[in-house]
Amino acid sequence: MHEMSQDHLEQSLRSAQPLLWCNPRFQPETAAQADTGISLADVRAAQARFQRCAPLLARLFPELAASAGRIESPLLATPALQQALNLPVGSGRLWLKADHSLPVAGSIKARGGIHEVLEFAEGLALAEGLITPGDDYGRLAEAPARALFGRYRVLVGSTGNLGLSIGIMAAALGFRAEVHMSADAKAWKKARLRQHGVNVIEHLGDYEEAVAAGRRQAEQDPFCYFVDDERSPSLLLGYSAAALHLAEQLTQAGITVDAEHPLFVYLPCGVGGAPAGVAFGLKQLFGAHVHCFFAEPTQSPCFLLGLAAEPGQLPSVYQHGLDNRTEADGLAVPRASALALELMRPLLSGVLTVTDAQLFRQLYLAGSSQGLRIEPSAAAGFGGPALLCQSPAGRAYLARHGLQAAMPQANHLLWTTGGLFVPEAEYQDFYARGAALQA
Ligand SMILES: *Cc1c(COP(=O)(O)O)cnc(C)c1O
């Protein structure tokens, strides 16, 4: 057996060693998780909601005029990055899903966050008779709808990017938006929200505390809607719709996903909602031929801990001697979402962890090799392909699932999750740190 013992795993985690951990409960042939009640129909419903709301989004956000209200990102071939990352010969091709460039929110949160605010707004407008199904939803940008939305507060707790997405979307519709920010949140993210008229409440504690504060506020007020990053199916489904669009992009790029052409996807993970949504959607479409790996900072491996623990337990990184401090602010989460964990338990292939130094090196490589401008969190998965092909745990995974012969025709997809709005000076600082760390 090449499996790590529990003791060895615990020791590696505590000492913040980067590693690849393969999920012993992974069931390659399973696509759905019956007890969570979420299915492909829900993924399609989220995509349909985005389509219905596209005319509204195009009216609210001038940057969406060109795409007629569609919020999407390109699939990129990245041969120069593949070379820079030293992928061994014969291990397949590297691609990148450029969610770091998603408009409106500047991160993957544009998917889940905007979906949940739209679902809430749509529900209110239908209940009040402002629209009926089939109407032009562009009308939700007009005065009667704004007056209705203005009676409600929309709250969220966030390390930054979810706050940007919910805050910007809610404020654009006329809701009173309130974002509870953890201590890790970057100053520019708070400033940007305030420019959009969002009420930013700063907390001294971590992400979990910011979420709890928001949730408490909302419980006391029926005109208050709380976006619960730790529990929300609507967020997760907003992310999952990405899989349907990616499937079209893969076809257009001539990429087949089958037994001879496995697809490996590497997704940065915070609380787990975004990567679990995407992975769930992909498993529905590609089943055993897609292999999803999450990537977490060595100081915040909450999803790995949650999957390694007995079902029903929800361990915190603090219990394992870690401090949850990382420059990957989008991933600085001490405890995973229980919903995302349950959904992923049989579907996720594994989790890799990454040090902050690696994040900066990889951010630099994305910029220097391909001109891609990403934030540190978005680089978390870059070490995945090499770990899969070269580490003992990765090779054991490939052998166990009979994938070795297919590796020359494999495709690896790095999901870059944020970066568009990072201020230039801040980005230059990240880039310089990464350059200085090159071996
Ligand atoms: C939020 C975020 C993630 C992860 O999403 P979770 O739902 O918290 O797991 C990854 N990358 C970036 C840049 C993010 O903002």
The ligand as an SDF file (V2000), in Angstrom:
LIG
                    3D

 15 15  0  0  0  0  0  0  0  0999 V2000
  -13.4360   31.7580   -2.6310 C   0  0  0  0  0  0  0  0  0  0  0  0
  -12.2760   31.4460   -3.4370 C   0  0  0  0  0  0  0  0  0  0  0  0
  -11.8730   30.1320   -3.6690 C   0  0  0  0  0  0  0  0  0  0  0  0
  -12.5290   28.9240   -3.0610 C   0  0  0  0  0  0  0  0  0  0  0  0
  -13.9090   28.9460   -2.9160 O   0  0  0  0  0  0  0  0  0  0  0  0
  -14.5970   28.2700   -1.6560 P   0  0  0  0  0  0  0  0  0  0  0  0
  -16.0210   28.2020   -1.9750 O   0  0  0  0  0  0  0  0  0  0  0  0
  -14.3160   29.1470   -0.4710 O   0  0  0  0  0  0  0  0  0  0  0  0
  -13.9360   26.9450   -1.4870 O   0  0  0  0  0  0  0  0  0  0  0  0
  -10.7590   29.9400   -4.4540 C   0  0  0  0  0  0  0  0  0  0  0  0
  -10.0850   30.9660   -4.9970 N   0  0  0  0  0  0  0  0  0  0  0  0
  -10.4490   32.2370   -4.8080 C   0  0  0  0  0  0  0  0  0  0  0  0
   -9.6640   33.3270   -5.4510 C   0  0  0  0  0  0  0  0  0  0  0  0
  -11.5520   32.5150   -4.0190 C   0  0  0  0  0  0  0  0  0  0  0  0
  -11.9060   33.7830   -3.8270 O   0  0  0  0  0  0  0  0  0  0  0  0
  1  2  1  0
  2  3  1  0
  2 14  2  0
  3  4  1  0
  3 10  2  0
  4  5  1  0
  5  6  1  0
  6  7  2  0
  6  8  1  0
  6  9  1  0
 10 11  1  0
 11 12  2  0
 12 13  1  0
 12 14  1  0
 14 15  1  0
M  END
$$$$
